[in-house]
Amino acid sequence: MKDDVDDVATSCGKRDAGRVVAGPSLSVQILRPVAVAVVKPAVLQQPRPQVRIQGAHSSAHASMRRIGTLRQLEPCANATKRGALRSFAERSRASAVAAARAAFLVAVVATPSQADERIFGYVFTTDSMPQDKWEVQNWLRVRLHQSHGDYQLYQLANGANYGVSSDFQLGIFINSHHVTADRNSIQGRTSGAYVPDNAAPDRTYSSVRFDSVSLPSKYRLMSPYIDDVGVAIFAEPSIGSRENGLAYGVIVQSNFLDDTLVFAANVVATHVWKYRNASTVAVYDPSAPGGPARWDGGSYLDFTFGASYRFVENWFAGLEFRNRNQFSGASFQHAGYSAFFLGPNLHYGGRRFWATLTVLPQLPFAAAHSADQRNVLDNNRIFGSEHEKLEVRLGVGIPF
């Protein structure tokens, strides 16, 4: 009985009348009817500290003598017990979450895994290369079919990324292409991206060319594996003999279901300067005169979104959406068009390599905002030197 009385008295006194004073390394939690003491290892060999109850102990005994039973004090004891148990549960849950996050962070940083593994073809994620690790990446982008005839464009990007730190990576890529076009425009003329303005309008055109060198970089501000949302920024300048550009943007990523479901969204701004050959007539409006050789500036604003789900070990499948908006001039002077794309993707990520395939057809919802773009709008799709009916992108990464 005395033990029960002391427990209740200590609990009530701590809340109402007094405070518990212990030795420098002793903490006491009252869980009726026992007290649990946690002692630091440094004081295990010292004499057990004495616990003194100031005010509460004598007050509780006086109350017992007046009442003559513990029944009046049981509500206080029950409340203290519930509070202690709730506090213990909250601390345990917080400790478990912190331990899990710390363990994952250690695994990500310490393990040479494919941290920049691209599970989307067109949408970037916040994942970054581990520090001092390299990864070779090779991308093939295939652009097929326009209004008429035949049009095929194969673009290659071959390079590598390097982890400067666990949150910052740099890369270098060599860009090239092979194009074949034959009377593919709305007017039945040979034209399209990478087809010069002075190409013969009624003949097949084909070429293979080196385009540019690009230097992508990415810095992660927040990780979706540690924070609720991942955020990163990136920039990619490119330099070539006939085309120069600068792209930059923001990446947002959020993971669910133990990281098996991934959502990512990008906002990307791009400025380009392209060299155009002299021509006698306008390529997409033969009734209008052409122009001299020159550099033309253009700008783009892209909104992309992707969702991917790991349906079995090492395999992801999902969807990607892209909205591309073109402007004349390198600084978004005048709106040109808005085009939309939606399609599936498939990703495999193994120990030695990863691969991603995205198929992205153009949706028939494009809008032309200028006379030049209305000349290449056919069945609510944008063609000309901008887009095709179908795009396919395949990427392979090998970490080392």
C-alpha positions as CSV (number, residue, x, y, z in Angstrom):
1,M,0.0,0.0,0.0
2,K,2.8,2.4,0.9
3,D,4.3,2.0,-2.6
4,D,1.0,2.8,-4.2
5,V,0.6,5.9,-2.0
6,D,4.1,7.2,-2.8
7,D,3.5,6.7,-6.6
8,V,0.2,8.6,-6.6
9,A,1.5,11.3,-4.3
10,T,4.6,11.8,-6.4
11,S,2.5,12.0,-9.6
12,C,-0.1,14.4,-8.2
13,G,2.5,16.5,-6.4
14,K,4.5,16.9,-9.6
15,R,1.5,18.3,-11.4
16,D,-0.1,20.3,-8.6
17,A,1.9,21.1,-5.6
18,G,5.6,20.4,-6.0
19,R,8.5,19.2,-8.2
20,V,10.8,16.2,-8.4
21,V,14.5,16.9,-7.8
22,A,16.9,14.2,-8.9
23,G,20.7,13.6,-9.3
24,P,22.4,15.1,-12.3
25,S,22.0,12.0,-14.5
26,L,18.7,10.6,-13.3
27,S,15.3,11.0,-14.9
28,V,12.2,9.4,-13.4
29,Q,8.9,8.5,-15.2
30,I,6.0,7.5,-13.0
31,L,3.9,4.7,-14.6
32,R,1.7,3.5,-11.7
33,P,2.4,1.3,-9.8
34,V,6.1,1.3,-10.7
35,A,8.7,3.9,-11.4
36,V,11.1,3.5,-14.4
37,A,14.5,5.0,-14.0
38,V,17.0,5.6,-16.9
39,V,20.6,6.2,-15.7
40,K,23.4,7.3,-18.0
41,P,26.3,4.7,-18.2
42,A,28.7,7.2,-16.7
43,V,27.0,7.0,-13.3
44,L,26.4,3.2,-13.1
45,Q,29.1,2.7,-10.5
46,Q,28.1,5.7,-8.4
47,P,25.8,5.4,-5.3
48,R,22.2,5.6,-6.3
49,P,21.0,9.2,-6.2
50,Q,18.4,10.1,-3.6
51,V,15.1,11.4,-4.9
52,R,13.6,14.1,-2.8
53,I,9.9,15.1,-3.1
54,Q,9.5,18.7,-2.2
55,G,6.0,19.7,-1.0
56,A,4.1,17.0,-2.8
57,H,5.0,14.1,-0.6
58,S,3.8,15.5,2.7
59,S,0.8,17.1,1.1
60,A,-0.3,13.8,-0.3
61,H,0.1,12.0,3.1
62,A,-1.9,14.7,4.8
63,S,-4.7,14.2,2.3
64,M,-4.6,10.5,2.8
65,R,-4.9,10.9,6.5
66,R,-7.9,13.2,6.1
67,I,-9.6,11.0,3.5
68,G,-8.4,7.7,4.7
69,T,-8.4,6.0,1.2
70,L,-6.7,6.2,-2.1
71,R,-10.0,6.4,-4.0
72,Q,-10.0,10.2,-4.1
73,L,-6.5,10.2,-5.7
74,E,-7.2,7.6,-8.4
75,P,-8.3,10.1,-11.1
76,C,-5.0,12.0,-10.7
77,A,-3.1,8.7,-11.0
78,N,-5.0,7.6,-14.0
79,A,-4.5,10.9,-15.7
80,T,-0.8,10.8,-15.0
81,K,-0.6,7.2,-16.3
82,R,-2.4,8.1,-19.5
83,G,-0.2,11.2,-20.0
84,A,3.0,9.2,-19.4
85,L,1.9,6.4,-21.8
86,R,0.9,9.0,-24.4
87,S,4.2,10.8,-24.1
88,F,6.1,7.5,-24.3
89,A,4.3,6.5,-27.4
90,E,4.8,9.9,-29.1
91,R,8.5,9.8,-28.3
92,S,8.8,6.2,-29.6
93,R,7.0,7.1,-32.8
94,A,9.2,10.2,-33.4
95,S,12.4,8.2,-32.7
96,A,11.3,5.5,-35.1
97,V,10.7,8.0,-37.9
98,A,13.9,9.8,-37.3
99,A,15.8,6.5,-37.2
100,A,14.2,5.3,-40.5
101,R,15.0,8.6,-42.2
102,A,18.6,8.6,-41.0
103,A,19.1,5.0,-42.1
104,F,17.7,5.8,-45.6
105,L,19.9,8.8,-45.9
106,V,23.0,6.8,-44.9
107,A,22.1,4.2,-47.5
108,V,21.6,6.7,-50.3
109,V,24.8,8.6,-49.6
110,A,27.0,5.6,-48.8
111,T,25.8,3.2,-51.5
112,P,27.0,3.7,-55.1
113,S,23.5,3.3,-56.5
114,Q,22.0,4.9,-59.6
115,A,20.9,8.1,-57.8
116,D,20.4,9.9,-61.1
117,E,18.4,7.0,-62.5
118,R,15.9,8.6,-65.0
119,I,12.5,6.9,-64.7
120,F,11.0,9.4,-67.2
121,G,12.0,10.2,-70.7
122,Y,11.0,13.9,-70.8
123,V,10.4,14.8,-67.1
124,F,13.3,15.5,-64.8
125,T,13.4,14.3,-61.2
126,T,15.3,15.7,-58.2
127,D,17.6,12.6,-57.9
128,S,21.3,13.4,-58.1
129,M,24.5,11.5,-58.6
130,P,26.3,10.3,-55.4
131,Q,29.4,12.3,-54.7
132,D,32.5,11.4,-56.7
133,K,30.5,9.0,-58.9
134,W,30.2,8.9,-62.7
135,E,27.4,7.7,-65.0
136,V,27.4,7.4,-68.7
137,Q,24.1,8.2,-70.4
138,N,23.0,7.8,-74.0
139,W,19.7,9.1,-75.3
140,L,18.0,8.5,-78.7
141,R,15.0,10.8,-79.6
142,V,13.0,9.7,-82.7
143,R,10.6,12.2,-84.3
144,L,8.4,10.7,-87.0
145,H,5.7,11.8,-89.6
146,Q,4.3,15.2,-90.5
147,S,1.4,16.2,-92.7
148,H,2.5,14.4,-95.9
149,G,5.3,12.4,-97.4
150,D,8.1,11.1,-95.2
151,Y,9.9,12.7,-92.3
152,Q,12.3,11.0,-89.9
153,L,14.6,12.7,-87.4
154,Y,17.0,10.8,-85.1
155,Q,18.7,12.8,-82.4
156,L,21.5,11.5,-80.2
157,A,22.8,12.8,-76.9
158,N,25.8,10.9,-75.6
159,G,27.6,12.0,-72.4
160,A,28.2,11.5,-68.7
161,N,27.2,13.0,-65.4
162,Y,29.4,13.5,-62.3
163,G,28.4,13.9,-58.7
164,V,30.2,17.0,-57.3
165,S,28.4,16.5,-54.0
166,S,25.4,14.4,-53.0
167,D,23.1,17.3,-54.1
168,F,25.0,18.8,-57.0
169,Q,25.9,17.2,-60.3
170,L,27.5,18.4,-63.6
171,G,27.5,16.8,-67.0
172,I,28.7,17.0,-70.6
173,F,26.9,15.7,-73.7
174,I,27.6,15.7,-77.4
175,N,24.5,16.2,-79.6
176,S,24.1,15.0,-83.2
177,H,21.3,14.1,-85.6
178,H,20.3,12.2,-88.8
179,V,17.3,13.5,-90.7
180,T,15.5,12.4,-93.8
181,A,12.6,14.4,-95.4
182,D,10.6,14.1,-98.6
183,R,7.8,16.5,-99.5
184,N,6.4,16.3,-95.9
185,S,5.0,19.8,-95.3
186,I,1.3,20.9,-95.6
187,Q,2.2,22.4,-99.0
188,G,4.0,19.2,-100.1
189,R,7.5,20.7,-99.9
190,T,10.5,19.1,-98.4
191,S,11.1,20.9,-95.1
192,G,11.2,20.4,-91.3
193,A,13.7,20.6,-88.4
194,Y,17.3,20.4,-89.6
195,V,16.3,20.8,-93.2
196,P,17.8,24.0,-94.6
197,D,15.6,26.6,-96.1
198,N,17.3,26.4,-99.5
199,A,16.8,22.6,-99.8
200,A,15.1,21.5,-103.1
201,P,11.4,21.5,-102.3
202,D,10.5,18.5,-104.4
203,R,13.4,16.1,-103.6
204,T,14.5,14.0,-100.7
205,Y,16.8,15.6,-98.3
206,S,19.1,13.6,-96.0
207,S,22.0,14.6,-93.7
208,V,24.0,13.6,-90.7
209,R,25.5,16.4,-88.6
210,F,27.1,17.3,-85.3
211,D,24.9,19.8,-83.5
212,S,26.3,21.1,-80.2
213,V,27.9,20.4,-76.9
214,S,25.7,20.8,-73.8
215,L,26.7,21.2,-70.2
216,P,23.8,20.3,-67.9
217,S,23.9,21.0,-64.1
218,K,21.4,20.2,-61.3
219,Y,21.3,21.3,-57.7
220,R,18.9,19.6,-55.2
221,L,17.5,21.9,-52.6
222,M,15.2,19.4,-50.9
223,S,15.0,15.6,-51.1
224,P,11.7,13.7,-51.5
225,Y,13.1,10.9,-49.4
226,I,13.8,13.1,-46.4
227,D,11.4,16.0,-46.9
228,D,7.7,15.8,-47.9
229,V,8.5,17.3,-51.3
230,G,11.8,17.3,-53.3
231,V,12.9,20.5,-55.1
232,A,15.8,21.1,-57.5
233,I,16.9,23.7,-60.0
234,F,18.9,23.0,-63.2
235,A,20.5,24.8,-66.1
236,E,21.8,23.6,-69.5
237,P,23.7,25.8,-71.9
238,S,24.6,24.4,-75.4
239,I,27.0,25.7,-78.0
240,G,27.2,24.7,-81.7
241,S,28.1,26.0,-85.1
242,R,24.5,26.4,-86.2
243,E,22.5,26.4,-83.0
244,N,23.1,27.8,-79.5
245,G,20.8,27.7,-76.5
246,L,20.2,28.0,-72.8
247,A,17.6,26.0,-70.8
248,Y,16.9,26.4,-67.1
249,G,14.0,25.4,-64.8
250,V,12.6,24.1,-61.5
251,I,11.9,20.4,-60.7
252,V,9.4,19.3,-58.1
253,Q,9.0,15.7,-57.0
254,S,6.9,13.8,-54.4
255,N,6.9,10.1,-53.6
256,F,4.2,7.9,-52.1
257,L,3.6,4.3,-51.0
258,D,7.1,3.7,-49.8
259,D,8.6,5.5,-52.8
260,T,6.9,3.0,-55.3
261,L,4.7,5.8,-56.7
262,V,6.6,8.9,-58.0
263,F,5.1,12.2,-59.2
264,A,7.3,14.8,-60.8
265,A,6.7,18.2,-62.5
266,N,9.0,20.6,-64.3
267,V,8.8,24.2,-65.5
268,V,11.5,24.9,-68.1
269,A,12.4,28.1,-70.0
270,T,14.6,27.8,-73.1
271,H,16.2,30.5,-75.3
272,V,17.6,29.4,-78.7
273,W,19.5,31.0,-81.6
274,K,19.5,29.1,-84.9
275,Y,21.3,29.8,-88.1
276,R,19.1,29.9,-91.2
277,N,20.3,29.7,-94.8
278,A,19.2,32.2,-97.4
279,S,16.2,31.3,-99.5
280,T,14.2,32.8,-102.4
281,V,10.8,32.0,-101.0
282,A,9.3,31.4,-97.5
283,V,9.5,27.7,-96.8
284,Y,5.9,27.3,-95.4
285,D,4.4,30.1,-97.5
286,P,5.8,29.8,-101.0
287,S,3.8,32.9,-102.2
288,A,5.9,35.0,-99.8
289,P,9.6,36.0,-100.5
290,G,12.4,34.3,-98.5
291,G,15.2,36.1,-96.8
292,P,19.0,36.4,-96.4
293,A,21.1,34.1,-94.3
294,R,20.7,35.1,-90.6
295,W,20.5,34.0,-87.0
296,D,16.9,33.8,-85.6
297,G,16.1,33.9,-82.0
298,G,13.3,32.0,-80.3
299,S,12.1,31.0,-76.9
300,Y,10.0,28.3,-75.3
301,L,8.2,27.6,-72.0
302,D,7.5,24.0,-71.2
303,F,5.3,22.5,-68.5
304,T,5.8,18.7,-68.0
305,F,4.3,16.2,-65.6
306,G,5.0,12.5,-65.0
307,A,3.7,9.7,-62.8
308,S,5.3,6.3,-62.5
309,Y,4.6,3.3,-60.4
310,R,6.9,0.4,-59.5
311,F,4.7,-2.6,-60.3
312,V,7.4,-5.3,-59.7
313,E,10.9,-5.1,-58.5
314,N,13.2,-3.0,-60.7
315,W,10.3,-2.1,-63.1
316,F,8.3,1.2,-63.3
317,A,5.5,2.1,-65.7
318,G,3.7,5.4,-66.0
319,L,2.5,8.4,-68.1
320,E,4.1,11.7,-69.2
321,F,2.5,14.9,-70.2
322,R,4.2,17.8,-72.0
323,N,2.9,21.3,-72.9
324,R,5.3,23.3,-75.1
325,N,4.7,27.0,-75.8
326,Q,6.8,28.8,-78.5
327,F,7.5,32.5,-78.7
328,S,9.1,34.6,-81.4
329,G,12.3,36.3,-80.3
330,A,14.7,35.1,-77.7
331,S,12.9,36.8,-74.8
332,F,9.3,35.6,-75.1
333,Q,8.3,38.6,-77.3
334,H,5.2,37.2,-79.1
335,A,3.3,34.0,-78.6
336,G,3.6,31.5,-81.5
337,Y,1.9,28.3,-80.6
338,S,1.0,25.8,-77.8
339,A,1.3,22.1,-78.4
340,F,0.4,19.1,-76.2
341,F,1.8,15.6,-75.8
342,L,0.7,12.6,-73.7
343,G,2.0,9.0,-73.6
344,P,3.2,6.0,-71.6
345,N,6.7,5.2,-70.3
346,L,8.5,2.1,-69.1
347,H,11.6,2.0,-66.9
348,Y,13.9,-0.8,-65.8
349,G,16.5,-0.2,-63.1
350,G,19.1,-2.9,-62.4
351,R,22.4,-3.1,-60.6
352,R,24.5,-2.6,-63.7
353,F,22.4,-0.3,-65.9
354,W,19.0,1.4,-66.3
355,A,16.8,2.0,-69.3
356,T,13.8,4.2,-70.0
357,L,11.4,4.3,-73.0
358,T,8.8,7.0,-73.5
359,V,6.3,7.1,-76.4
360,L,4.8,10.6,-76.8
361,P,2.3,11.3,-79.6
362,Q,1.1,14.9,-80.2
363,L,-2.5,15.5,-79.2
364,P,-4.9,17.2,-81.6
365,F,-5.4,20.2,-79.3
366,A,-2.6,22.6,-80.5
367,A,-3.3,26.3,-80.9
368,A,-1.5,28.7,-83.3
369,H,-1.2,32.3,-82.2
370,S,0.7,33.8,-85.1
371,A,0.4,33.8,-88.9
372,D,3.7,31.8,-89.3
373,Q,2.4,29.1,-87.0
374,R,-1.0,28.9,-88.6
375,N,0.8,28.0,-91.8
376,V,2.1,24.8,-90.1
377,L,-1.1,23.9,-88.2
378,D,-2.8,20.8,-89.6
379,N,-5.6,18.9,-88.0
380,N,-5.0,20.8,-84.7
381,R,-1.3,19.7,-84.6
382,I,1.8,21.8,-85.0
383,F,4.3,20.6,-87.7
384,G,6.8,22.6,-89.7
385,S,10.3,22.9,-88.1
386,E,8.8,22.4,-84.6
387,H,7.0,19.0,-84.1
388,E,5.9,15.7,-85.6
389,K,3.0,13.4,-85.0
390,L,5.0,11.0,-82.8
391,E,8.1,11.2,-80.6
392,V,9.9,8.3,-79.0
393,R,12.7,8.7,-76.5
394,L,15.0,5.9,-75.3
395,G,17.7,6.4,-72.6
396,V,20.3,4.1,-71.1
397,G,22.5,4.8,-68.1
398,I,25.6,2.9,-66.8
399,P,27.0,4.0,-63.4
400,F,30.6,3.4,-62.4
